[in-house]
């Protein structure tokens, strides 16, 4: 029994065309910057795992692309056909902020396949837990519309595939990406057997989703919108007050984390202050919940995170915690981020707000 690491170099060849941040190049938008969802943060994470020696402690895997029958459990044929046709024709964009180039369909299917294989391996007992370095990400993708760099709903595809194989029926998804996991929420909103929890920066992206009042079937959808500027302590408190009790109440057979590192203090698309140590602490907390509730079955699936220099240190901290490894990659910005953590008065205001949310969610 060990920690699996699911990755394929081909996913890093996915491209979104000529963009500067989220703006298509042209007119007064100068070329050269590229999309923030680039391969470099993931490639640098893989390289850091290798040079630190941590990769040698992981069971490395690629995976087959998710088959069309797997995709059809979430996405209608009309969407898949349209996506495939445009992908074959050279690429483009058919949703909102989710461009792709030629071959994008096949790479997205591989990204979903990595998540699918990781979940299946842990549920079968082949691995204790696993990390899937999926790219492109998936938590914003709606059944019939790509959204926010997400072309297929990776985690949802993995869940429904596991169900079809009879591996499990009851799941929990904890999404700590800085953006609301609107796609996962929409797919499972009427399914009480899938608890979806999203802790995100309020009104970041999408602007019109993520409100705490949307509870879903039997209250199995929990949104924790946080004000900008929350750091490690507020995230840990949100887990203590809301996430951990909600998991205990739901009693899942496996916990899946939608792992975005864009809540880090250095991300260009977020305004939070989480450190690499903070992400490791959140990982330890969900590990504890998995040990208590589902024999340690835990899969972490990569989502956002756009600081090419800092994402690797966040990812390394999470994977080392997941593997129970003593190998560390010292955070070169730890002191800088520690100095930026919010003051006690701000943390107390957030604490009062979290207590009100916990009451709303009855946890």
ROMI-179838 format. One record per residue (C-alpha): residue in three letters; x, y, z. Coordinates in steps of 0.001 Angstrom, whole numbers, plus 524288, in hexadecimal, padded with zeros to 5 digits. Each point is the difference from the previous one (the first is absolute). Layout:
// ROMI-179838
ALAXYZ/...
END
This chain:
// ROMI-179838
UNK800008000080000/UNK8058B80D217FC02/UNK7FD0580D657FA8D/UNK7FD80800787F174/UNK803F580B3F7F720/UNK7F864800787F32F/UNK80610808637F576/UNK802538002E7F162/UNK808F08094C7F89D/UNK7F5F2801097F519/UNK7F6DF807C0808CA/UNK80A6E80A88800BE/UNK7FF188019C7F141/UNK7F2298056180107/UNK7FF7580E047FB5B/UNK7F5C480A857FF8A/UNK80484808657F4C4/UNK804D080DF47FFDE/UNK7FBAA806A680C99/UNK80540809EF80999/UNK7FB077FBDF80D5F/UNK7F1897FDA77FCD5/UNK7FF67809757F46A/UNK800CA7FB807F1CB/UNK80B878068B7F967/UNK7FC9780A717F624/UNK7FD5480E757FF0F/UNK8068E8065D80BAB/UNK8027C7F300806EE/UNK80E587FD537FD91/UNK8044B7F1E57FD2C/UNK809527F87D80883/UNK7FA6C7FDE980D93/UNK7F80E7F3AB7FD55/UNK7F5097FA0880803/UNK802277FF2480EB8/UNK7FC167F1997FEDF/UNK80D197FC147FA69/UNK807A57F344800E0/UNK80B6F805F08074E/UNK7FAA27FF8580DE1/UNK7FD267F1797FE51/UNK80CC77FCE57F916/UNK807908071080A9D/UNK7F8837F84F80A5C/UNK803EC7F3317F97B/UNK80E15804A37FF2D/UNK800248040480E53/UNK7FAC07F2B0803F0/UNK80B107F9D17F864/UNK80B3E80856804D5/UNK7FB977FF5B80E39/UNK7FF4D7F12B7FF40/UNK7F1A87FF64803C1/UNK7FC2D7FA5C7F2C4/UNK807987F39880353/UNK7F69D7FDAB80B50/UNK7F3F9800C47F74B/UNK7F9E67F5B27F74B/UNK7FFF1806CA7F2D2/UNK7F55D7FD637F615/UNK7FA8D805357F36B/UNK7F2517FBE77FBCA/UNK7F79E7FD6D7F43C/UNK7F78580B507FB66/UNK7F2257FF9380531/UNK7F7CD7F88D7F624/UNK7F4618062E7F94B/UNK7F6C77F7B880836/UNK80661805B680C34/UNK7FE8D80DD57FADE/UNK7F1C77FDB47FC42/UNK7FC657FD7980E36/UNK8024280EA280219/UNK80065806D37F2D4/UNK7F58F7FF027F54F/UNK804017FA997F2D0/UNK7FCDF80D0F7F9A4/UNK80A81806BA80811/UNK80A267F5517FE1F/UNK7FDB47FFDB7F151/UNK8012980EC67FF09/UNK80C5D8000580851/UNK806377F4FE7F818/UNK7FCC78063D7F2F2/UNK805D180D29803BB/UNK80BCF7F94B80604/UNK8026B7F86D7F36F/UNK7FE5C80C707F809/UNK80AD58071080736/UNK7F9E98045B80CCB/UNK7F8C880BED804C5/UNK7F6918031580AF9/UNK7F1F97FB72801DC/UNK7FDB68042580E09/UNK8049880AB080924/UNK80EA9801D580208/UNK802F77F1FE7FBD2/UNK807DA8008D7F350/UNK807337F4687FA42/UNK808707FCA37F465/UNK800287F4697F6A4/UNK7FF907F361807D2/UNK7F9BE8069680BA8/UNK7F5277F5E78008E/UNK8096B7F4A18014D/UNK8085A806DD80A3A/UNK7F3F9803A2807F8/UNK7FB917F1CE7FF7F/UNK80D6D7FBFB80501/UNK7FF16809E980B06/UNK7F2F27FA1C803F4/UNK805F47F2787FE97/UNK80AA780342809DC/UNK7F5CC803D580A2A/UNK7F7BD7F43E7FC91/UNK80B737F68080165/UNK804568060080CED/UNK7F2747FEC880602/UNK7FE527F2087FB2B/UNK80D6D7FBC6804FB/UNK7FD5D8053580DA0/UNK7F2577FA2A8008E/UNK805367F2C77FB90/UNK80A228006680ACA/UNK80B9C800537F6B4/UNK804AE80CBC8062F/UNK7FE108065C80D38/UNK7FD9D80D407F9D6/UNK803A58073C7F39F/UNK802C380D027F979/UNK7FB67802247F1F7/UNK8072080AEB7F8EA/UNK7F4AE802337F6BA/UNK800E880A837F58E/UNK7F7AE806557FAE5/UNK7F8908019A80CC7/UNK7F1B37FC7180179/UNK7F86E805C780B5C/UNK7F9D080B3B7F849/UNK7FB697F7B97F490/UNK7F1427FEA67FEA6/UNK7FA287F42E7F922/UNK7FDF5807597F33A/UNK8094780B908012C/UNK80E918014F802F0/UNK8033080AD080974/UNK80B9C80637806B3/UNK80AF67F8307F94F/UNK7F8447F368802AB/UNK7FC217F7B57F445/UNK7FAFC7F37C8066F/UNK7FB277FDCE80DDF/UNK80B527F76B80482/UNK7FB8D7FCDA80DD3/UNK7F1CA7FDE77FC4B/UNK804277F6C47F519/UNK8086F7F879809BB/UNK7F4CA7FEEE809BD/UNK7F61D7FB0E7F635/UNK809D57F6677FA62/UNK802997FA8880D9D/UNK7F1707FEA58022A/UNK7FE497F8ED7F31A/UNK80A947F65A8041D/UNK7F9597FDC180D0A/UNK80BBF805318077D/UNK7F877809BF8086D/UNK7F33C807828007E/UNK8024280AA180A2B/UNK80A1E80AA77FDA0/UNK804A480CE280592/UNK806D380A917F802/UNK8076A80A9D80758/UNK803C980B2A7F6ED/UNK809F8809B38054E/UNK802E5806917F303/UNK7FEC580EC3801B5/UNK7F4EF7FFEA7F5F6/UNK7F2AC7FA0480253/UNK7FE897F2037FB31/UNK7F3B0803377F86E/UNK800FB7F4A77F679/UNK801197F56880A53/UNK7F5138069080799/UNK7F6E4800867F447/UNK8025C7F1C57FC6B/UNK7FD3C7FA9880D99/UNK7F69480A1C80578/UNK7F4917F67C7FFCD/UNK807ED7F43F80492/UNK800097FE6E80EDE/UNK80A607F54E7FF3D/UNK80A59809927FB4B/UNK8038A80A6E809E5/UNK8060580BC17F91E/UNK8073380A038084B/UNK8063A80BF57F9D6/UNK8083080980807F2/UNK8030C80B7D7F741/UNK8024380E977FF29/UNK7F2CB8069D7FF87/UNK7FC11805687F2B6/UNK80CCA7FCE97F965/UNK7FC0B7F66A7F540/UNK7F58C7FD747FBCD/UNK7F9C880C8F804BC/UNK7F2307FA89800A7/UNK8022F7F32580751/UNK805387FB4880D0E/UNK7F5F08057F80971/UNK7FEA77F94F80D23/UNK7F13E7FEE67FF11/UNK8001E7F5FB7F4DE/UNK7FF737F31D80765/UNK7FC257F5A57F606/UNK7F9507F30280292/UNK7FF5A7FD0180E95/UNK8098A80B148028F/UNK80B1D7F8EB7F90B/UNK8058C80C627F9EA/UNK807C98093F80894/UNK805F980CB27FB30/UNK8095A8077E808C7/UNK8025F80D1A7F958/UNK80B24806E880706/UNK8035E80E727FF30/UNK80CD18037C7F949/UNK80BDE8000D808D3/UNK7FDA27F38F807B7/UNK80C427F88A8037E/UNK803BF7F2F1805C1/UNK7F912801A880D14/UNK7F2CE803547FA02/UNK800AA7F4827F68E/UNK803507F6B880B1B/UNK7F4CF8058D807FF/UNK7F6A17FE317F498/UNK804237F1CD7FF6A/UNK7FE917FE4B80EAC/UNK7F2AD8067E800DC/UNK7F99E7FB987F357/UNK807787F69C7F732/UNK803CF7F5A2809E5/UNK7F27B7FF1480673/UNK7F9607FFAB7F2A2/UNK808B17F4B47FBB7/UNK7FD287F8A980C95/UNK7F170801C97FE0C/UNK800827FB8E7F1D3/UNK807F57F38680257/UNK8062B7FEFC7F264/UNK806C87F3E97FAC5/UNK80ACC8089F7FA65/UNK803E280E4D800DE/UNK804828071C7F3BC/UNK8069280D45800C8/UNK7FEFA809B67F4D1/UNK80D68805A880293/UNK8025B80D9C7FAD6/UNK80BFB80754804BE/UNK7FA8880D2C7FBBA/UNK7FC738036B80E16/UNK80E94801B380233/UNK8054D80D39803D0/UNK806B8801C67F2DA/UNK7F5787FC427F64F/UNK7FC75809B77F53F/UNK7F1AB7FBA37FFA6/UNK7FD227FFBC80E98/UNK800F0808E080BCA/UNK8021F7F64580AEE/UNK80BE77FDB280894/UNK8017B7F15080161/UNK80DE77FADA80115/UNK805EC7F3047FBEA/UNK7FFAA7FC3580E61/UNK7F1A7803B380059/UNK7FCD57F6F97F4A8/UNK8075E7F502806C9/UNK7F7F18026580C44/UNK7F3447FF287F856/UNK804EA7F3557FA00/UNK802C47FA8580D81/UNK7F2308037780427/UNK7F9767F9127F4A3/UNK809247F47780229/UNK7FB4C7FF6280DFB/UNK7F1EA8003C7FB71/UNK802BE7F5567F604/UNK806697F77B80A5A/UNK7F45E801B28090B/UNK7F5697FE587F5BC/UNK804937F7F47F465/UNK80C3A7F84480342/UNK808D680AE87FB26/UNK7FAB7800377F218/UNK803E280D5C7FAD8/UNK802D6805207F251/UNK804EB80DAD7FD1A/UNK7FD87805177F235/UNK8076480BE67FB15/UNK7F7C480BB87FBFF/UNK8049D80E337FF57/UNK80C1580739804AD/UNK806F7809E77F780/UNK80C6F80428806E5/UNK80A247F8687F851/UNK80A538021F80A76/UNK7F7CA7FD1A80C19/UNK7F6757F5427FBDA/UNK80AF97F5C480017/UNK802CF8028780E64/UNK7F18C7FF3480377/UNK7FE8E7F36F7F853/UNK80C367FA04805E8/UNK7FB248030580DBF/UNK7F2D77F9B07FD2E/UNK805B47F3D57F9B0/UNK80A277FE3080AC2/UNK7F5118009780A06/UNK7F7C77F6947F7FB/UNK80B567F6587FF40/UNK804178018D80E2F/UNK80D8C803977FB36/UNK80AC3806DD8075F/UNK80533805EF7F36B/UNK7FD8D80E8D7FFBA/UNK801F680B047F651/UNK8025980BFA80855/UNK7F68A80AE67FCA2/UNK8089B80B4A7FB50/UNK7F515809B5802AC/UNK7FBA17FB2580D49/UNK8048380C2080754/UNK7FA23809477F60E/UNK7F2CA7F92F80068/UNK800307FED180EDC/UNK801EE80EB3800F7/UNK7F3FA8020F7F77F/UNK7F6B77F76C807E3/UNK7F418807BD80492/UNK7FFAC8063380D60/UNK7F86F7FA3D80B58/UNK7F500809F57FEB2/UNK7FD6A7FBCD7F1F3/UNK800C97F1A38039E/UNK7F6168024E80AD9/UNK7F6928064F7F667/UNK801557F45E7F6E4/UNK7FE427F6DE80B9B/UNK7F2FD8064C80355/UNK7FBBE7FE967F1DE/UNK8040C7F19F7FFB6/UNK7F8467FD6C80C66/UNK7F3EC805977F944/UNK802547F74E7F42A/UNK801A07F3FD808A6/UNK7F2CF8030C80603/UNK7F9FB8014E7F27E/UNK805927F2DD7FC07/UNK7FC417F9D880D11/UNK80D867FA3D8021E/
END
